Amino acid sequence: MFVFRYRRLNLFQTTMLYVTAWLCVTLFLYKQQSNIGSLPREDSSVKREAASRGTRGRRPGFEDTALSQHGEMGDPVILPAQLPEDVQKMVDDGWWRSGFNQYVSDLVSVHRSLPDLRSPWCKTPGKFLSYLPQASVVICFRNEAWSTLLRCVHSVLARSPSRLLKEVLLLDDQSDTAHSRVLLTDYMGRYPKIKVLHTARRLGTVRARLLASRRAIAPILIFLNTPCECTEGWVEPLLDRVARDPSRVAVPVTDTIDDTTLEYVASKDVPVGRFGWALQTFLGVATGTENKSRSHPAQPLRSPVLTGGMFAVDRMWFHHLGGYDEGLGSPQAGDLELSLKVWMCGGSVEVVPCSHVGYMVKRAETVDHKLRRRDSQRVAEVWLDGHAKYYYERTGDAPIELENVSERKALRSRLGCKSFQWYLDNVNPELFDPGTALLTGEIRNDWSKACVGWSNELYQAVRVYPCYKRGGAQPWLLDEAGEIRGEWCCLEYRGVGSEVTMAPCHSRGGGQLWVYQWERGTIQHGVEDKCLTMSVDKNRVSMEDCDPDSPQQKWRFEMFK
């Protein structure tokens, strides 16, 4: 009898301990989510007059229990220079844990208001189809902070008309944070449109998105990244473009969420996606090729590549194309492969200026160079045809053994896709074809044993590095127009008093016109009577009076192998 009562007592104590611990964790996270707590009283910079703004940008039913004024309308939250020791520790811990200022994020309402960034053109009655298909929004994440995850989800719920939002698929890719399992499922259980999925093992973004897309039931898929925030009117323009042409992929304008202050910074222009021969994607300015069919700056424009991983696509078309390539591990390579496949297999990619979604780039995000190299080679071997050799020349990489490439090549054949040369000619003529270059390789100065390195940082002085014959930032192309090209920028000199910099290639001569004297080994500017010269300290280049006997002005275009 005593043993039985003792065991009952142990069971009771264990149960109470578990319940108490669960309540403590729940209360802690609830306080963070509800923004209970504030900055030190002496911090007047964060005491904003948000009360006068009320709940603009919100929808009924999504207000916080304790309404925070910090960060409303996308305003920055500025912490004081000197913080109490305990607060500073929380700030530092947040940076270490999440790769951004999680302390500030936890102060900002998960339902905060944002400015309406749409052009009046976008709000014109009848601009979009009267009947739009429903969307399944797919959000994959791993170890995302509680406040940014909730803010992303609530921005979708609050700013998407209910009739257009079929479901939100929230896929947790093997997170190990305390809130990612039971607490997340319990919290999201309040919202019938949200489905929380958990993977049995770590999949990575590409495979996680494929898994979620197979569970989706709406005719349109919209992929979003965390941490992001959707603005008012974000979803209708995307659905409209896909509904008008199911083979079209619609991309929102990606704005910036500052990782320190949580400020929502609107993009100043409408960038398009591009890539270089190293197969790394980036955002670039639109050219005549993309703008030729537009009569208004708010109209959609063609984009050679989708970047940022946020887009809308017809679900059946996506799966008809084979979805993402499961053999790819990095999201960037997945987006590039999908872009090439869409364009070359009968579809198109557009940026839609009427749709704005903010995204935060975390400082803790690292690059797996081995994975990137494998993924890039896989994309090159499947989609670049004979141009794949330029990838290897550009990077200096040796080919590695790849798995299941034959399956993707067979898929391309079944889909009847066009050649990569067609893509260059019709979609992305701004990507210079190295096969038309007069000279390629490193620009080497034997006197200093150094090479000129290019950069995609516009109008910054070019740098000098030891020659390493492994691609990187050292291969150049001299084209028939006299331009010396790096990735997508050209060597430029604007006259006396200026430095040698990188600028967007324009094929109009002027500051980008160069003459390479093969016999003398000099690189002379085509307008100014100056020659490219290595400095005495061997750390930079400049333009000086030409001296055929100076070893500092002797250059060789050396093709690396």
C-alpha positions in Angstrom: 0.0 0.0 0.0 2.8 2.3 0.9 4.6 1.6 -2.3 1.5 2.2 -4.3 0.9 5.6 -2.7 4.6 6.5 -3.1 4.4 5.8 -6.8 1.2 7.8 -7.1 3.0 10.7 -5.4 6.0 10.4 -7.8 3.7 10.3 -10.8 1.8 13.4 -9.4 5.1 15.3 -8.8 6.4 14.4 -12.3 3.2 15.5 -14.0 3.1 18.8 -12.1 6.7 19.5 -12.9 6.1 18.9 -16.6 3.0 21.1 -16.6 4.8 23.9 -14.8 7.7 23.8 -17.3 5.4 23.8 -20.2 3.5 26.8 -18.8 6.7 28.7 -18.2 7.9 28.2 -21.8 4.5 29.0 -23.2 4.3 32.2 -21.1 7.8 33.2 -22.2 7.1 32.8 -25.9 3.6 34.4 -25.6 5.2 37.4 -24.0 7.7 37.6 -26.9 4.9 37.2 -29.5 2.7 39.8 -27.8 5.7 42.2 -27.4 5.2 42.4 -23.6 8.2 44.3 -22.4 9.8 47.4 -23.7 13.1 49.2 -24.3 14.7 51.2 -21.4 12.7 54.3 -20.5 15.5 56.6 -21.4 15.4 55.5 -25.1 13.2 58.3 -26.6 14.2 57.3 -30.2 11.9 54.3 -30.2 8.9 56.0 -28.6 7.1 56.7 -31.8 3.7 58.3 -32.3 2.1 55.2 -33.6 -1.1 55.8 -31.8 -2.1 58.4 -34.3 -1.7 55.7 -37.1 -4.2 53.4 -35.3 -4.3 50.1 -37.0 -3.8 51.1 -40.6 -2.7 48.2 -42.8 -4.3 45.7 -40.5 -7.4 43.5 -40.8 -9.9 42.8 -38.0 -9.0 39.8 -35.9 -5.3 40.1 -36.1 -4.5 42.7 -33.5 -1.9 41.9 -30.8 -3.0 41.4 -27.2 -0.5 44.1 -26.2 -0.2 46.5 -29.2 3.5 47.5 -29.8 4.2 50.8 -31.3 7.7 49.9 -32.4 8.3 49.5 -36.1 4.8 50.5 -37.2 4.5 51.4 -40.9 7.9 49.8 -41.4 9.7 52.5 -39.3 13.2 51.6 -37.9 13.6 50.7 -34.2 16.8 52.4 -33.0 18.4 51.1 -29.8 20.3 53.6 -27.6 24.1 53.5 -27.9 24.4 52.4 -24.2 22.3 49.6 -23.0 22.0 48.0 -19.6 24.3 45.0 -19.3 21.4 42.5 -19.2 19.7 44.1 -22.2 23.0 44.1 -24.2 23.4 40.4 -23.4 19.9 39.7 -24.9 20.8 41.7 -28.0 24.1 39.9 -28.4 22.5 36.5 -27.8 19.8 37.3 -30.5 22.5 38.1 -33.1 24.4 35.0 -32.3 21.3 32.8 -32.3 19.5 34.2 -35.3 21.9 36.2 -37.5 19.9 39.4 -37.0 18.7 41.7 -34.2 16.2 39.3 -32.7 15.8 41.6 -29.7 14.4 44.4 -31.8 12.3 41.9 -33.8 10.7 40.7 -30.6 9.7 44.3 -29.8 7.9 44.8 -33.1 4.3 43.6 -33.4 3.9 40.4 -35.4 0.9 42.3 -36.9 2.7 45.5 -37.6 1.5 47.9 -40.3 3.4 48.5 -43.5 3.2 51.3 -46.1 1.2 50.7 -49.2 3.9 50.8 -51.9 1.7 50.3 -54.9 1.6 52.8 -57.8 -1.8 54.4 -58.5 -1.7 52.5 -61.8 -1.9 49.2 -59.8 -5.1 50.4 -58.0 -7.0 51.3 -61.2 -10.4 49.5 -61.2 -10.5 46.6 -63.5 -6.7 46.3 -63.6 -6.8 42.6 -62.7 -9.1 39.8 -63.7 -12.5 39.8 -61.9 -12.0 36.1 -61.2 -8.7 35.0 -59.9 -7.6 31.5 -58.9 -6.8 30.5 -55.4 -3.3 30.1 -54.1 -1.4 27.7 -51.8 1.3 29.7 -50.1 4.4 27.6 -49.3 6.7 28.8 -46.5 9.7 26.4 -45.7 11.9 27.3 -42.8 14.4 25.9 -40.3 15.2 27.4 -36.9 13.4 30.6 -37.7 12.9 33.0 -34.8 9.4 33.0 -33.3 8.7 36.7 -33.9 9.9 36.8 -37.6 8.1 33.5 -38.4 4.8 34.8 -37.0 5.2 38.2 -38.6 5.7 36.5 -42.0 2.6 34.3 -41.6 0.4 37.0 -40.3 1.4 39.4 -43.1 0.1 36.7 -45.5 -3.1 36.1 -43.7 -3.9 39.8 -43.1 -3.1 41.1 -46.6 -4.5 38.3 -48.7 -8.2 38.3 -49.5 -9.7 35.2 -47.9 -11.3 34.1 -51.2 -7.9 34.0 -52.9 -6.0 32.2 -50.1 -6.7 28.5 -50.1 -4.0 27.5 -47.6 -0.7 28.3 -46.1 1.7 25.3 -46.0 4.2 26.0 -43.2 6.9 23.3 -43.5 9.4 23.0 -40.7 12.6 21.4 -42.1 13.9 19.7 -39.0 14.2 22.7 -36.7 15.7 22.2 -33.3 14.2 25.3 -31.6 11.9 24.9 -28.7 8.9 26.5 -30.4 9.1 24.7 -33.7 7.0 21.6 -32.8 4.2 21.6 -30.2 4.0 25.3 -29.6 4.0 26.2 -33.3 1.3 23.5 -34.1 -0.8 24.7 -31.2 -0.5 28.4 -32.1 -1.2 27.9 -35.8 -4.1 25.6 -35.0 -6.2 28.7 -34.4 -6.1 29.4 -38.1 -8.0 26.9 -40.4 -6.1 27.9 -43.5 -2.7 27.1 -42.0 -1.2 23.6 -42.3 1.9 22.9 -40.3 4.2 20.1 -41.8 7.3 18.6 -40.2 10.0 16.7 -42.1 11.3 13.4 -40.8 14.8 14.4 -41.8 16.6 17.5 -43.0 15.8 18.0 -46.7 17.1 21.5 -47.5 15.1 24.2 -49.2 14.8 22.7 -52.7 13.5 19.3 -51.5 11.4 20.8 -48.8 9.6 23.0 -51.3 9.1 20.0 -53.6 7.5 18.1 -50.7 5.2 21.0 -49.8 4.2 21.6 -53.5 3.0 18.0 -53.7 0.8 18.5 -50.7 -0.7 21.7 -52.1 -4.2 21.7 -53.5 -4.8 25.2 -55.0 -4.2 25.8 -58.7 -1.4 28.4 -58.0 1.7 27.9 -55.9 3.3 30.9 -54.2 6.7 30.2 -52.6 7.9 32.6 -49.9 11.1 32.8 -47.8 11.5 33.6 -44.2 11.9 36.1 -42.8 9.6 38.1 -45.1 6.6 40.4 -44.8 3.9 40.9 -47.5 2.5 44.4 -48.2 -1.0 45.4 -49.0 -2.2 44.2 -52.4 0.8 41.8 -52.9 -1.1 38.7 -54.0 -3.6 39.9 -56.6 -1.0 41.1 -59.2 0.9 37.7 -59.0 -2.3 35.7 -59.4 -3.4 37.9 -62.3 -0.2 37.3 -64.3 -0.3 33.6 -63.9 -4.0 33.3 -64.6 -3.5 35.1 -67.9 -0.7 32.7 -68.9 -0.2 29.5 -66.9 3.3 29.1 -68.4 4.4 32.4 -66.8 6.3 32.7 -63.5 5.4 35.9 -61.6 8.0 37.4 -59.2 7.3 40.2 -56.7 9.6 43.2 -56.2 11.8 42.2 -53.2 12.2 45.0 -50.8 14.7 45.0 -47.9 14.0 44.5 -44.2 17.0 45.9 -42.3 18.6 43.2 -40.1 19.4 45.7 -37.3 16.5 48.0 -37.1 13.7 46.0 -38.8 13.1 49.0 -41.1 11.1 48.2 -44.2 13.1 49.8 -47.1 11.3 49.9 -50.4 13.3 49.1 -53.5 14.2 52.3 -55.5 13.7 50.6 -58.8 12.6 47.3 -60.3 15.6 45.1 -60.7 15.7 42.0 -62.8 17.5 38.7 -62.2 20.8 38.0 -63.9 23.7 35.6 -63.7 27.3 35.4 -64.9 29.3 32.6 -66.3 30.2 31.4 -62.7 26.4 30.8 -62.5 25.9 33.0 -59.5 22.7 35.0 -59.7 22.3 38.7 -58.8 19.9 41.6 -59.2 20.7 44.0 -62.1 19.2 47.0 -63.9 16.6 46.4 -66.6 17.7 47.1 -70.1 15.9 47.6 -73.4 15.4 43.9 -73.8 13.3 43.8 -70.7 11.6 47.2 -71.1 10.6 47.0 -74.8 7.0 45.9 -74.2 6.3 48.3 -71.3 4.5 51.7 -71.6 4.3 52.3 -67.8 6.9 51.8 -65.0 4.4 49.7 -63.0 3.8 47.2 -65.8 5.4 43.8 -65.5 8.8 43.3 -67.1 10.6 40.2 -68.3 13.4 38.9 -66.2 16.1 36.4 -67.4 16.3 34.8 -64.0 14.1 34.7 -60.9 16.1 35.6 -57.8 15.3 35.6 -54.1 13.2 32.4 -54.3 9.8 34.1 -54.0 7.4 33.6 -56.9 4.0 32.4 -58.1 3.6 29.6 -60.6 0.8 27.4 -61.9 0.9 24.2 -59.9 0.3 21.9 -62.9 2.9 23.8 -65.0 5.4 23.6 -62.2 5.0 19.8 -62.0 4.9 19.4 -65.8 8.4 21.0 -65.9 9.6 18.5 -63.2 9.5 21.0 -60.4 12.8 21.7 -58.8 15.8 19.5 -59.6 16.0 17.2 -56.5 19.7 16.8 -57.2 20.4 20.4 -56.3 21.0 21.4 -52.7 21.3 25.2 -52.8 18.2 27.5 -53.3 20.1 29.8 -55.6 21.0 26.9 -58.0 17.4 25.7 -57.8 16.1 29.1 -58.9 18.6 29.4 -61.7 17.8 25.9 -63.0 14.1 26.5 -62.8 14.5 29.9 -64.6 16.4 28.3 -67.5 13.9 25.5 -67.7 10.9 27.8 -67.8 12.3 30.0 -70.5 13.8 27.3 -72.7 10.8 25.0 -72.4 8.0 27.4 -73.4 7.4 29.7 -70.5 8.5 33.1 -69.2 9.6 34.9 -66.0 8.3 38.3 -65.1 8.9 40.8 -62.3 5.6 42.3 -61.2 6.1 45.9 -59.8 2.5 46.0 -58.3 3.5 43.3 -55.8 5.9 44.1 -53.0 7.4 41.6 -50.5 10.1 42.5 -47.9 12.9 40.1 -47.1 15.7 40.1 -44.6 19.1 38.8 -45.5 20.7 37.3 -42.3 24.3 37.8 -41.5 24.7 34.3 -40.2 23.9 32.7 -43.6 27.0 30.9 -44.8 27.9 29.5 -48.2 28.8 25.9 -48.7 31.3 26.3 -51.5 31.5 22.5 -52.2 27.8 22.3 -52.6 27.7 25.5 -54.7 30.4 24.0 -57.1 28.5 20.7 -57.4 25.2 22.4 -58.1 26.6 24.9 -60.6 28.2 22.1 -62.6 25.0 20.2 -62.6 23.1 23.2 -64.0 25.9 23.7 -66.6 25.9 20.1 -67.8 22.1 19.9 -68.2 21.2 23.3 -69.6 24.2 25.2 -71.0 25.0 22.9 -74.0 28.4 23.7 -75.5 28.5 26.9 -73.4 29.2 24.8 -70.3 32.9 25.2 -71.1 32.7 28.9 -70.2 31.6 28.0 -66.7 34.8 25.9 -66.2 37.0 28.6 -67.8 35.4 31.3 -65.6 35.7 29.4 -62.3 38.8 27.3 -63.0 36.9 24.3 -61.5 37.7 20.7 -62.6 34.6 18.6 -63.6 33.3 16.3 -60.8 31.2 13.2 -61.0 27.5 14.1 -60.9 24.5 11.8 -60.0 21.4 11.4 -62.2 22.3 14.0 -64.7 21.0 11.8 -67.5 17.5 11.9 -66.0 17.4 15.7 -66.2 18.7 15.6 -69.7 16.0 13.1 -70.6 13.4 15.4 -69.1 14.7 18.3 -71.1 14.4 16.2 -74.3 10.8 15.1 -73.4 9.8 18.7 -72.9 11.2 19.7 -76.3 13.2 22.6 -74.8 15.1 25.1 -76.9 18.9 25.5 -76.9 20.9 27.7 -74.6 22.0 29.7 -77.6 18.3 30.5 -78.2 18.1 31.7 -74.6 21.2 34.0 -75.1 19.8 35.4 -78.3 16.2 36.0 -77.2 16.0 36.2 -73.5 19.4 37.3 -72.1 21.5 39.0 -74.8 23.2 41.1 -72.0 25.1 37.9 -71.0 28.1 38.3 -73.2 29.0 35.2 -75.2 32.7 34.5 -74.5 32.9 32.7 -77.8 32.9 36.0 -79.6 35.7 37.5 -77.5 39.0 38.5 -79.1 41.1 37.7 -76.0 40.3 36.0 -72.7 42.0 35.2 -69.4 44.0 37.0 -66.8 45.4 40.5 -67.3 48.9 39.8 -65.9 51.8 42.1 -65.2 55.0 40.1 -65.2 57.0 42.9 -63.4 54.8 42.7 -60.3 53.6 39.1 -60.8 50.1 40.5 -60.1 46.8 40.5 -62.0 44.0 43.0 -62.3 40.8 41.8 -60.6 37.3 42.9 -61.5 34.4 43.6 -59.1 30.7 44.0 -59.5 30.8 47.0 -57.1 29.9 49.8 -59.5 32.3 52.7 -59.9 34.8 51.4 -57.3 38.5 51.2 -58.2 39.6 47.9 -59.6 41.9 45.8 -57.4 45.2 44.1 -57.9 45.8 40.5 -56.6 48.5 37.9 -56.9 47.7 35.8 -60.0 46.2 32.4 -59.1 45.0 30.9 -62.4 41.8 29.6 -60.8 39.1 31.9 -62.2 37.5 34.0 -59.5 37.7 37.7 -60.2 40.6 37.5 -62.5 39.4 36.3 -65.9 38.6 39.1 -68.4 37.2 39.3 -71.9 38.2 41.7 -74.7 35.4 42.0 -77.2 35.2 43.4 -80.7 33.9 46.7 -79.4 37.1 47.3 -77.4 35.4 46.7 -74.1 37.3 44.8 -71.4 34.6 42.8 -69.6 34.5 41.3 -66.1 31.2 39.5 -65.1 28.6 42.0 -66.3 30.6 45.2 -65.9 33.4 46.7 -68.0 36.6 48.5 -67.2 36.1 52.2 -67.4 38.3 55.4 -67.2 36.6 58.8 -67.3 39.6 61.0 -67.8 42.3 62.8 -65.8 41.8 62.7 -62.1 39.6 59.6 -62.1 40.3 56.0 -61.2 40.0 52.9 -63.3 36.6 51.5 -62.2 33.9 49.0 -63.1 30.7 50.2 -64.8 27.8 48.6 -66.6 28.8 47.7 -70.2 27.1 49.9 -72.8 29.0 49.1 -76.1 29.2 52.9 -76.9 32.9 53.3 -76.6 33.9 56.5 -74.6 35.3 55.6 -71.2 35.0 51.9 -72.0 37.1 51.9 -75.2 40.4 50.2 -74.9 43.2 49.2 -77.4 45.5 46.3 -76.6 48.8 46.6 -78.3 49.8 43.0 -78.7 53.5 43.6 -79.7 54.2 46.1 -76.9 51.9 44.5 -74.4 50.2 47.8 -73.5 46.6 48.5 -72.7 45.8 52.0 -74.0 42.7 54.0 -73.5 40.8 54.6 -76.7 40.0 58.2 -76.0 42.6 59.4 -73.5 46.2 59.1 -74.5 47.0 57.1 -71.3 48.1 53.5 -70.6 47.2 51.1 -67.8 50.0 51.2 -65.3 50.9 49.1 -62.2 51.8 51.2 -59.2 55.3 51.2 -57.7 53.9 49.5 -54.6 52.2 46.9 -56.7 48.9 47.4 -55.0 46.8 49.3 -57.5 46.6 50.4 -61.2 46.3 53.9 -62.6 46.3 55.6 -66.0 49.7 57.3 -66.9 51.5 58.6 -69.9 52.4 55.7 -72.2 56.0 54.6 -72.0 56.7 51.6 -74.2 59.8 50.7 -72.1 58.1 50.7 -68.7 57.7 47.2 -67.3 54.8 48.6 -65.2 52.8 49.0 -68.4 53.4 45.5 -69.8 50.3 43.3 -69.7 49.5 39.9 -71.0 46.0 38.3 -71.5 46.9 34.9 -70.3 44.3 32.2 -70.8 44.2 30.0 -67.7 43.6 26.3 -67.9 
